[in-house]
Every structure is written in structure tokens, then in C-alpha cells.
Amino acid sequence: MNPVQVVPISNAQLLFTGILILSAGGVSAFFRLGMLKSLAWGTVRCVLQLGLIGYALGWIFAVDRPEMVVLIVGLMCLVAARTATRRTPNVSDFPSSLAFVSLAASTYLVMVIVCALIIRADPWYTARIVIPISGMILGNGLTGIALSIDRLYSEVRARRGEVETLLALGASPWESVQDCVREAIRAGMTPTINSLMVVGIVSLPGMMTGQILAGVDPVEAVRYQIVVMLMITSAAAIGSMLLVGLSFRRLFTDEDALKPELMESANG
């Protein structure tokens, strides 16, 4: 089987993708959704951001220094942490530092395992491999930790009477909220588990599709996609567990009572 050559997309051909976004704009206009401005601005940002990152990655891959790779992955974790803490409507003023620690720990751990032990790149910290893999981990991980911390607060708020009763009976803060913690971690892991259930049947993931379009043998593309799906699942589980574990104590005062101000949602 002869390898398929990558078909380049010219600037003129790229312009034709405007037809696709115009169709989305047509839906918004027809139903008066009021989303035309957001759609236009989102499209401009998408093109500019991806264009800039394309040139930046070309330079980073050419330099390919390990300290630069570590720094860039750290910056990616920082941005992801700030994004995740803004996706928590049930949590007010949650510290992004805790989200950063959770995301960074899970990302670096899973990334090293994948790059050094599974893919076995030479060297394992090659920027062309580490940065895309870290990006895939973070893109899914931030959703997981956002869901988990949001669920933790909403569960404790919904079960406040139960938690306070357990505290009054002598239970520790952990013992009083451990069921809420389980629900929170479950919420963080659910999206990735759902993806595991339907991948290859309902959806063909982007990485696998991209490799096939680039001429990679489908069986080899599937192997890489299996690695990606499992690493994302692992990172979501570790990140959710770490964040909830680091955060549940913030619900309580030094006297082990629930903090009234933390029991208010971010929406008031």
C-alpha cells in the first residue's frame, strides 16, 4: 500500500471554509438567536490564534530545548487552570492555584509516562511530541476538574443539612463530605468515560482522522488514538481526584464547621 501524500490547503482554499461559518450564521439569523456577533468574533479569534500558534510551534520545534518545553507546558497548565476556574457557576472566587497544581501534576505525570514509556520518543522530551500531547491532556483535563469542583460545591450545598448533622454527631470534615467527594470525582470522569464508550462507533476522534488524512496506516492511527483516549481518561481521573482532595477542606472553618460564605453560588 503506497503512502498517501498530504494534500496541502492553500489560502484560497481556506477562504472557502467561510461558507461553513456562513451557514452557522444563517441559522443564528433565521432563528434570531443573537449570536452573530459572538460567532464572527469567535471565528476571527480562532483564525488568529491558530495562525499565531502555528508559527510559534514551528519556532519552538526548531529550537527544541527541554527547559523551554517544560516552561511552555507550565504556561499551558496556568491558562487551563484559569479557564477551568471560570467554568464553575456553583463556586465563588475559587483559587486558580489549586487548579494549576492539580492540572500540572496530572499533565506532567501522564505526559512523561506516555512519551517516555509508551511512545518512547528519542529524546522523550521532544517538543514536537510533548507539546501536542500535553495540549490534548489539558484540553480535556480542564473540563474534568471544572466539573468536579463545581459538583463538589453543589453537592455539599444540596446536602448541607446532612453534612451539618454528621458534623454535630462527631464526624470529621472528610467523613461528612466523602459521599459528595465521590460524586464530584465521578462528575469529572464521566465525559471521558462516555467518550470511551462511543469512540470508533459514533465518533472518529480528531487525532486519528488527522493521521489517516496524512496518509498513516489506519491500524497505526488507531493505536495512537487508543493511547490518547486512555491518557486523557487517566489525566481526568488524577486531576479531578487531586483538585477535590485539595479543595474539600476549604468548605470548612478552623472549627470544622461549614463556611456560610462558601456555600453561596457564584451566581448569587
N, C-alpha and C positions, 0 to 999 in steps of 0.2 A: 504494500500500500504506500503510494507516494505521498509525502507530507504536503498538506495544503498550505499554500502561501498566504500570509496575512494580506487582506485587501485593505489598502490604505484609504482613509476618508479625507478627501480634500476639503478646503474651506468652503468651496461652492456646495459640495455635497452636504456639509454640516449645516449650511443655511437652510436646507430643505427640512431639517428637523423642526424648523419653525412651524411647519404645517401641523406637527403633533401638538405643540403648545397652543396653537390657534384653535384646535379642536377642543382643548380643555377650556380655553377662554370662551368659546362658543357655548359650551354647556353652562358656564357661570353666567353669561349674559342672558341666555334664554330663560333660565330659572331665577334670574335676578338674585344671585347668591351674594353679590357684593364682594367678590373675590378677585376681580380683575386686577386691581392694584397690587394685591399680595402676590398674585400669580406672575405678573410682569416683573415685580421686584425680585421674587424668588428665582425666576429664570435668569435675570441679569446676574444675580449673586452666584448662581450655580455655574454659569459660564465663566465668570471672572475668577471665582475661587478655584475651580478645577483647572483653568488655564494657568493660573499662577502656581498651583501645586505641581502641575506637570513640569514646568520649567525648574521649579525648586528641587523636585526629586531628581531631575536629570543631573543637577549640580551635586546634590548630596550623594547620589550613586557614584559619581565620578570621583569624589573625594574619598568616600568610604572609610572613614575613621571611626573606631569603636566608641570613643568618647562622644563624638558627635551623634552617633546612633542612640546612645544612652540618653543624651540630653534631649533629642527630638522626641523619643518615646515618652520621656518625662513631661515634656510640654504637651504632648497629645493627651496624656493622663490628666494634666491640670485642666485643659479645656474641657475634656469629657466630664470631669468631676463638677466643674461649674455648671455645665449643661444639665447634668443629672439632678443637681440640687434645685434647679429651676423648674423641674418637671414633677414637683411634689406638692400638689394642691392642698394636701392634708397636713403639711409641715411648714411651720413658720420659722424663717431665719436658720435653716439647718446649716451647720458649718461645712463648707466645701472641703476643708482639710481632712475630715473623716472620710468623705467620699474619695478624695485623692489617695489617701493611704490604702483604702480597700481596692480601688482600681489599679493602682500601681503595683501592689503586692500580687494580685491575681494575674495582671497582664505580664509582668516580668517573669513570674514563675511559669506560667503556661507557655509563654513565648520561648523561654530557654529550653524547656522540655521538647517543644515541637522542633525548634531549629537545631538543637544540639543532638538530640537523641532519635528523633523520627526522620526529619528531612536530612539531617547530617550535612548541612551546607559546609563548605570549606572556604573561609572560616565560618563558623556558625553565626557570627555576628554581622555577616554581610548585610549592608544596608538595603540592598535590593530585595532581600528576603525578610529581614526583621521588621522593617517599617510597614510593608503591606500586611503582614501577619498581625502585628500589633494593632494596626488600624481596624482589621476585622474583629479582633477580640474586643477592642474598646467600643466599636460601633454597636455591638450587641450588649456588652457589659454595662454600659451606662443606662440602657433601658432596664436591665435586670436590677441594678441597685436602686434606681429611681422607684421602680415598682415595689421593691422590698421595703424600703424605708417609708414610703407612703402608706403601704399596707400595715406596717407596724404601728404607726400612729393612729390610723383609722381603726384598727382592731382594738387597741388599748382604749381609745375613746369610746368605742361601742360597748366595750366590756368594763367600763370604769367601775361600776358597782361591784362586779365580780372581783376585780383586782383589789379594790379597797377592802372588800370583805376578807380576802385571803391575807392581805397585809395585817388587818386587825386581828386575825387568828394566829399571827406569828410567822407567816410565810416570808421568805426573803424576797427582794425585788425580782430576782431571777425566777423563783418558784411561782410568783404571782403572774408573770407575763410570759412564761415559757410556751404556752399554747399560742399566744399572739406572735411570738418569735417564729414558731413553726409555720404559721400561716404566712408570715412575711417572707420567709425564705422560699416557701412554696410559690408565692406570687412572683418572686424574682426569677425562679427557674422555669415557670410554666411556658412562657413564649418560646424558649429554646427547645423545650421538650416537645411542644406542639410542632415545631419545625422539623424535629427528628422524625415525627410520625408521618409527615406528608412529603418529605424531600424525595425526589425521584419519581413520585407518582402524581402529585398535584403541582409541584414546582420543580424547576431546574435552576439551582442557585447560580448567582452571577459569576462566581469564580469558575465553576465547571463549564458554564456556557461560554465564557470568555476564552478558556483554554481550547475548547472544541473549535470555536471560530478561528483561533490562532493556528489550528492545524494539529493540535495534540491528539494523540490516540484517545478515544472516548474512555477506554478502560483505565488509562493512566489518569485522565481528568477525574474520573470517579474516585480513584484512590486519594487524590489530593482533596477532593470535596469531603470525603469521609473524615480525613484528618481535620479539616476546617470545622465541620459540624461538631465533632467531638471536642475540639479545643474550645469552641465557643460555649458549649454546654458546661464544660469544666470551669471555665473562667466565670461564667454567670453564677454557678453554684458557689465557688470560692468567694467571689466578690460580694454576693448577697449575704453569705454567712459572716464574712468579716465585718461588713458595714452594720448589720443588725447587731452583731456581738459587741461592736464598739459603741453602738448608739443607744441600746436599750436603757443603760444606766442614766442617760440624760433625761429620762422621763421622771426621775425621782429626785427628791431633795436629799440633803445630807442626813436627814432623819428618816429616810426611806419612805417618804410619803410622795404621792403623785404631785408633780408640779402643776398647779392650776393654769399657769400661762402657757405651758407647752401642750396643754390639752385643747387649745383653741386651734382651729384650722387656719391655714394661710389665707383663706378666702374670708376669714372673719367668723 
